[in-house]
Amino acid sequence: MTIKSPKEAVYYYEASNGEFRLVYFIPPEELERLAQDGSIETQVLEDFPDGVDLNVTKPDFDEFQELYGYRPDNDPEELRRAFFAMLSGTRDWQSFRGSGFIPAADLEPLAETVEDSLQEKGLLPDEMVEFSVPSSLPERRAQSARQAAQQEQMVEHLEQMEVEGIDPTLTLREQRFKPIKMQEGKSAEEVFTKLQRKGGGG
């Protein structure tokens, strides 16, 4: 039986106690359009007839670009920061366990908002102070402490952001995202089970 999967680009998430995995799903219809435009190698249609499940990480985006000549428009680290800002704005997010999907139309615009906010505070990774290689143990320890403090500041800022459209009284699964057009077939829960069995990093 055909799996009931989205007919549009979406992000699957699997969250557990504040940790998460994010997967970008490119439906077959979008792959066909990209192939017709010459934006992606046609081999992808044979390799992924049911659509692509692409882990939202730089290594996975790099590998996909190398194999098929296509890279999604959005930066994976920016997407992960945006998702974290969204997740941490929901009820009981640190103890939440679950999976679901978010329309690309909800997550991708948020990425730009989050990056603008981080840039305003000077908390973007590429804006943080670049340190030269320390020559002594005390210098290495000081460098490590500064980097840890910068990372902590960025995470704290993301946690405190108010994300438009996110209701802090609801869990992530209960949020009211845009409706997603689905293919006919098995339930969405079975799609998530399939993704979990695949495993993978992120």
C-alpha angles and dihedrals in degrees: 000000000000115000114243100240134161120278090209137050112284140162119237117206134195111192130184126172095331095317119104147180120214124200127187113216117204109192121223091250090060092045090053091050092049091048092050090050091051090241094122137029111266089228087080090071090060095041095046110026091159096047135272126286103200120183110231098239132112094244092052093046090048093050093048090051091050093050101041107016093242134107124183113251096242124076111245095223091050089051091050092050090049092049091049091051088051095045095046090053092063132088117278090353095159092059097033117123120184150090136239142129137269123203113248086233089065101043104036098058088048090058091064092048092050093048091049090051093049091047091052089055094043091242102124111119093236091051095051118101113280111222126213117232105281117233100205137047094246090052091049091050092049091049092050091049092051093049092048090050092051092050090048091052092052093049091047090051092051091049092052096047117113106225115209112240094019116116109212091203091064132068119242092260091053096052118118105239126171114286114266122219109233136199119238114263142067122004125278090246089064089052090056091048089053091052093048091052090054090060118187137151134283 
